[in-house]
Amino acid sequence: MVNLSNLFLRMEELNVTSKKLSDATGISTGNIGDWKYGRSKPGAESLILLADCLDCSVDYLLGRTDVPEMNRK
């Protein structure tokens, strides 16, 4: 099961609203709301956009790590 709680935690940490995230990524606020309430899950392309926008890793968004920072080279 995919746990997206880190997505919404990161949004809160960075003071990013669903509207701001939508504007930055092109992902609809409806999709973001569906993810929040478990009605659907983001695909790989959306996860990459979200991670780039929120400056964290896809693994963090998926709850596979508690460390949001990416190892950038």
C-alpha positions as CSV (number, residue, x, y, z in Angstrom):
1,M,0.0,0.0,0.0
2,V,1.2,3.5,-0.9
3,N,1.4,5.9,2.0
4,L,1.4,9.5,0.8
5,S,1.4,11.2,4.2
6,N,4.9,12.5,3.6
7,L,3.6,14.3,0.5
8,F,1.2,16.4,2.6
9,L,3.7,16.7,5.4
10,R,6.3,18.2,3.0
11,M,3.7,20.5,1.5
12,E,2.9,21.8,5.1
13,E,6.6,22.2,5.9
14,L,7.2,24.3,2.8
15,N,3.9,26.2,3.2
16,V,2.8,24.9,-0.3
17,T,-1.0,24.8,-0.9
18,S,-2.6,22.4,-3.3
19,K,-3.2,25.4,-5.6
20,K,0.5,26.4,-5.5
21,L,1.5,22.8,-6.1
22,S,-1.0,22.5,-9.0
23,D,0.3,25.8,-10.6
24,A,4.0,24.6,-10.3
25,T,3.5,21.1,-11.6
26,G,0.4,21.2,-13.8
27,I,-1.3,18.5,-11.7
28,S,-4.9,19.4,-11.0
29,T,-6.0,20.3,-7.5
30,G,-8.7,17.6,-8.0
31,N,-6.0,14.9,-8.4
32,I,-4.1,16.2,-5.4
33,G,-7.3,16.0,-3.3
34,D,-8.0,12.5,-4.6
35,W,-4.6,11.5,-3.4
36,K,-5.1,13.1,0.0
37,Y,-8.3,11.2,0.6
38,G,-7.1,7.9,-0.9
39,R,-9.4,7.9,-3.9
40,S,-6.4,7.5,-6.3
41,K,-2.6,7.4,-6.4
42,P,-0.1,9.4,-8.4
43,G,1.7,7.8,-11.3
44,A,5.5,7.8,-11.7
45,E,5.5,10.9,-13.8
46,S,3.5,12.8,-11.2
47,L,5.7,11.6,-8.4
48,I,8.8,12.9,-10.2
49,L,7.2,16.3,-10.8
50,L,6.1,16.4,-7.1
51,A,9.5,15.5,-5.8
52,D,11.2,18.1,-8.0
53,C,8.8,20.8,-6.9
54,L,9.0,19.9,-3.2
55,D,12.8,19.4,-3.3
56,C,12.7,15.8,-2.0
57,S,13.0,12.3,-3.2
58,V,10.3,10.1,-4.6
59,D,11.2,7.6,-1.9
60,Y,10.4,10.2,0.7
61,L,7.0,11.0,-0.9
62,L,6.2,7.2,-0.9
63,G,7.2,6.8,2.7
64,R,10.2,4.6,1.9
65,T,12.5,6.9,3.9
66,D,12.1,9.5,6.6
67,V,14.8,11.7,5.0
68,P,13.4,14.2,2.5
69,E,16.8,15.3,1.1
70,M,17.9,13.9,-2.2
71,N,21.5,12.8,-2.9
72,R,22.3,15.2,-5.7
73,K,25.6,15.0,-7.5
